[in-house]
Amino acid sequence: MLNRQQPFRLIASIRSPFARRIRVVLSRLQIPVEEQMIEVFSPPHDFAINNPLGLVPALYHPDWGWVSDSGALLEMLEEEWGGVWPASNHRRDVRQASVWAVGVMQSTVLYFQETALHEFPNERWTQDHLASVQDTLRALNTISPEIFYFQSKWTQAAWDCVIALDYCTFRIPEWKWEEELLQLAKMYGQFQDDPLFQRTRPVAI
């Protein structure tokens, strides 16, 4: 049995969309947590001891130890707390939409790494990563609004989508997705005044 009185410790990066989705879900579920922000390109020395892959987010609890990877963390939090995924007939579709949104985050990270961190970016890889982002967001733009809003609350899929869109805007500013993806643009606009959305937003956006 997990000791719920003991707060979690979360190591994250302010710019990581994967860390942001865990920060959001911990807040949504009202789970006590102590946050430590790091720079992933120059992490503290002791970070690698418990997290050799260097992944963020990394979440610690005495009863769990260290766990990294946002997908694994969501499943563990769902098992322990519940409330991550809606108890409805759309549960499977919500989870699938979240998988697509996380794929957008991953492809956007790869696009950024190829174009910004390499002296001579590979044009084919750059095009492939950008196409993956664009094609997946176009698919998400066709999804029924019921997948994103359930019982007067935004679902995890909605949160993952707007986090992915925010990160895409940050890393691929040349693509004006909001001019094409009107359904996603409308949902994205509805989040702009959300306190949790704003509080977890990278300061550079």
GUKE-645474 format. One record per residue (C-alpha): residue number from 1; x, y, z. Coordinates in steps of 0.1 Angstrom, whole numbers, plus 5000, padded with zeros to 4 digits. Layout:
BEGIN
@num=NUM	c1=X	c2=Y	c3=Z
...
END
This chain:
BEGIN
@num=1	c1=5000	c2=5000	c3=5000
@num=2	c1=5014	c2=5033	c3=4989
@num=3	c1=5019	c2=5059	c3=5017
@num=4	c1=4998	c2=5088	c3=5003
@num=5	c1=5010	c2=5112	c3=5031
@num=6	c1=5045	c2=5110	c3=5017
@num=7	c1=5049	c2=5135	c3=4989
@num=8	c1=5064	c2=5125	c3=4956
@num=9	c1=5096	c2=5140	c3=4943
@num=10	c1=5095	c2=5150	c3=4906
@num=11	c1=5126	c2=5159	c3=4886
@num=12	c1=5116	c2=5176	c3=4854
@num=13	c1=5126	c2=5201	c3=4827
@num=14	c1=5105	c2=5232	c3=4823
@num=15	c1=5106	c2=5227	c3=4785
@num=16	c1=5099	c2=5190	c3=4784
@num=17	c1=5064	c2=5182	c3=4771
@num=18	c1=5066	c2=5147	c3=4787
@num=19	c1=5074	c2=5162	c3=4821
@num=20	c1=5046	c2=5187	c3=4817
@num=21	c1=5020	c2=5160	c3=4812
@num=22	c1=5030	c2=5144	c3=4845
@num=23	c1=5030	c2=5178	c3=4863
@num=24	c1=4995	c2=5183	c3=4849
@num=25	c1=4982	c2=5149	c3=4860
@num=26	c1=4997	c2=5152	c3=4895
@num=27	c1=4979	c2=5185	c3=4899
@num=28	c1=4947	c2=5172	c3=4884
@num=29	c1=4947	c2=5143	c3=4909
@num=30	c1=4958	c2=5166	c3=4938
@num=31	c1=4988	c2=5144	c3=4945
@num=32	c1=5014	c2=5161	c3=4968
@num=33	c1=5047	c2=5165	c3=4950
@num=34	c1=5080	c2=5184	c3=4954
@num=35	c1=5093	c2=5196	c3=4920
@num=36	c1=5129	c2=5200	c3=4910
@num=37	c1=5136	c2=5216	c3=4876
@num=38	c1=5168	c2=5207	c3=4858
@num=39	c1=5185	c2=5215	c3=4825
@num=40	c1=5185	c2=5182	c3=4806
@num=41	c1=5215	c2=5192	c3=4785
@num=42	c1=5236	c2=5198	c3=4816
@num=43	c1=5220	c2=5177	c3=4844
@num=44	c1=5233	c2=5175	c3=4879
@num=45	c1=5258	c2=5148	c3=4885
@num=46	c1=5236	c2=5128	c3=4909
@num=47	c1=5207	c2=5127	c3=4884
@num=48	c1=5224	c2=5100	c3=4863
@num=49	c1=5229	c2=5077	c3=4893
@num=50	c1=5192	c2=5069	c3=4896
@num=51	c1=5183	c2=5077	c3=4860
@num=52	c1=5211	c2=5065	c3=4836
@num=53	c1=5190	c2=5072	c3=4805
@num=54	c1=5187	c2=5108	c3=4815
@num=55	c1=5149	c2=5108	c3=4810
@num=56	c1=5125	c2=5134	c3=4824
@num=57	c1=5102	c2=5132	c3=4841
@num=58	c1=5116	c2=5111	c3=4868
@num=59	c1=5094	c2=5105	c3=4898
@num=60	c1=5104	c2=5092	c3=4932
@num=61	c1=5084	c2=5078	c3=4961
@num=62	c1=5099	c2=5057	c3=4989
@num=63	c1=5074	c2=5029	c3=4982
@num=64	c1=5081	c2=5030	c3=4944
@num=65	c1=5117	c2=5041	c3=4941
@num=66	c1=5126	c2=5060	c3=4909
@num=67	c1=5104	c2=5057	c3=4878
@num=68	c1=5109	c2=5075	c3=4846
@num=69	c1=5089	c2=5077	c3=4813
@num=70	c1=5057	c2=5096	c3=4813
@num=71	c1=5036	c2=5067	c3=4799
@num=72	c1=5047	c2=5043	c3=4826
@num=73	c1=5041	c2=5069	c3=4852
@num=74	c1=5005	c2=5076	c3=4840
@num=75	c1=4997	c2=5039	c3=4842
@num=76	c1=5011	c2=5036	c3=4877
@num=77	c1=4992	c2=5067	c3=4889
@num=78	c1=4960	c2=5053	c3=4873
@num=79	c1=4965	c2=5020	c3=4891
@num=80	c1=4971	c2=5037	c3=4924
@num=81	c1=4948	c2=5067	c3=4923
@num=82	c1=4924	c2=5063	c3=4893
@num=83	c1=4911	c2=5093	c3=4874
@num=84	c1=4937	c2=5095	c3=4847
@num=85	c1=4915	c2=5079	c3=4821
@num=86	c1=4877	c2=5084	c3=4820
@num=87	c1=4854	c2=5056	c3=4831
@num=88	c1=4834	c2=5057	c3=4799
@num=89	c1=4828	c2=5039	c3=4766
@num=90	c1=4854	c2=5063	c3=4751
@num=91	c1=4882	c2=5052	c3=4774
@num=92	c1=4901	c2=5033	c3=4747
@num=93	c1=4897	c2=5061	c3=4722
@num=94	c1=4910	c2=5086	c3=4748
@num=95	c1=4940	c2=5065	c3=4754
@num=96	c1=4947	c2=5062	c3=4717
@num=97	c1=4944	c2=5099	c3=4711
@num=98	c1=4969	c2=5104	c3=4740
@num=99	c1=4993	c2=5079	c3=4723
@num=100	c1=4991	c2=5100	c3=4691
@num=101	c1=4997	c2=5132	c3=4710
@num=102	c1=5028	c2=5118	c3=4727
@num=103	c1=5040	c2=5107	c3=4692
@num=104	c1=5037	c2=5143	c3=4681
@num=105	c1=5059	c2=5153	c3=4712
@num=106	c1=5085	c2=5127	c3=4703
@num=107	c1=5087	c2=5136	c3=4666
@num=108	c1=5089	c2=5173	c3=4675
@num=109	c1=5118	c2=5166	c3=4699
@num=110	c1=5136	c2=5147	c3=4671
@num=111	c1=5129	c2=5175	c3=4646
@num=112	c1=5144	c2=5200	c3=4671
@num=113	c1=5174	c2=5178	c3=4678
@num=114	c1=5181	c2=5174	c3=4641
@num=115	c1=5177	c2=5210	c3=4630
@num=116	c1=5190	c2=5229	c3=4661
@num=117	c1=5217	c2=5206	c3=4676
@num=118	c1=5234	c2=5192	c3=4645
@num=119	c1=5259	c2=5213	c3=4625
@num=120	c1=5247	c2=5197	c3=4593
@num=121	c1=5211	c2=5185	c3=4597
@num=122	c1=5200	c2=5155	c3=4576
@num=123	c1=5173	c2=5168	c3=4552
@num=124	c1=5156	c2=5134	c3=4549
@num=125	c1=5153	c2=5129	c3=4586
@num=126	c1=5141	c2=5165	c3=4591
@num=127	c1=5114	c2=5160	c3=4565
@num=128	c1=5104	c2=5127	c3=4580
@num=129	c1=5100	c2=5141	c3=4615
@num=130	c1=5081	c2=5171	c3=4603
@num=131	c1=5058	c2=5149	c3=4583
@num=132	c1=5051	c2=5127	c3=4613
@num=133	c1=5041	c2=5157	c3=4634
@num=134	c1=5019	c2=5171	c3=4607
@num=135	c1=5002	c2=5139	c3=4597
@num=136	c1=4995	c2=5129	c3=4633
@num=137	c1=4981	c2=5163	c3=4642
@num=138	c1=4959	c2=5162	c3=4611
@num=139	c1=4945	c2=5129	c3=4623
@num=140	c1=4939	c2=5143	c3=4658
@num=141	c1=4920	c2=5172	c3=4642
@num=142	c1=4894	c2=5148	c3=4629
@num=143	c1=4886	c2=5131	c3=4662
@num=144	c1=4852	c2=5136	c3=4679
@num=145	c1=4852	c2=5163	c3=4705
@num=146	c1=4837	c2=5137	c3=4730
@num=147	c1=4872	c2=5122	c3=4732
@num=148	c1=4886	c2=5155	c3=4746
@num=149	c1=4858	c2=5165	c3=4769
@num=150	c1=4840	c2=5142	c3=4794
@num=151	c1=4817	c2=5150	c3=4823
@num=152	c1=4825	c2=5188	c3=4821
@num=153	c1=4863	c2=5181	c3=4823
@num=154	c1=4891	c2=5179	c3=4798
@num=155	c1=4904	c2=5144	c3=4794
@num=156	c1=4940	c2=5133	c3=4795
@num=157	c1=4939	c2=5132	c3=4757
@num=158	c1=4929	c2=5169	c3=4755
@num=159	c1=4957	c2=5178	c3=4779
@num=160	c1=4982	c2=5158	c3=4759
@num=161	c1=4971	c2=5174	c3=4726
@num=162	c1=4974	c2=5210	c3=4738
@num=163	c1=5008	c2=5202	c3=4754
@num=164	c1=5019	c2=5187	c3=4721
@num=165	c1=5006	c2=5218	c3=4702
@num=166	c1=5023	c2=5242	c3=4726
@num=167	c1=5056	c2=5223	c3=4721
@num=168	c1=5051	c2=5223	c3=4683
@num=169	c1=5045	c2=5260	c3=4684
@num=170	c1=5077	c2=5264	c3=4704
@num=171	c1=5100	c2=5242	c3=4683
@num=172	c1=5085	c2=5245	c3=4648
@num=173	c1=5073	c2=5281	c3=4647
@num=174	c1=5075	c2=5282	c3=4609
@num=175	c1=5044	c2=5258	c3=4606
@num=176	c1=5013	c2=5278	c3=4613
@num=177	c1=4992	c2=5247	c3=4622
@num=178	c1=4964	c2=5268	c3=4637
@num=179	c1=4955	c2=5281	c3=4602
@num=180	c1=4948	c2=5245	c3=4590
@num=181	c1=4938	c2=5225	c3=4621
@num=182	c1=4907	c2=5245	c3=4631
@num=183	c1=4892	c2=5220	c3=4656
@num=184	c1=4925	c2=5217	c3=4675
@num=185	c1=4930	c2=5254	c3=4673
@num=186	c1=4896	c2=5260	c3=4689
@num=187	c1=4904	c2=5236	c3=4717
@num=188	c1=4939	c2=5251	c3=4721
@num=189	c1=4924	c2=5285	c3=4725
@num=190	c1=4901	c2=5273	c3=4752
@num=191	c1=4931	c2=5263	c3=4773
@num=192	c1=4948	c2=5297	c3=4772
@num=193	c1=4931	c2=5310	c3=4803
@num=194	c1=4934	c2=5278	c3=4823
@num=195	c1=4956	c2=5284	c3=4854
@num=196	c1=4972	c2=5249	c3=4853
@num=197	c1=4980	c2=5253	c3=4816
@num=198	c1=4996	c2=5286	c3=4822
@num=199	c1=5015	c2=5276	c3=4853
@num=200	c1=5031	c2=5246	c3=4836
@num=201	c1=5039	c2=5265	c3=4804
@num=202	c1=5076	c2=5269	c3=4794
@num=203	c1=5085	c2=5306	c3=4800
@num=204	c1=5100	c2=5307	c3=4765
@num=205	c1=5066	c2=5301	c3=4749
END
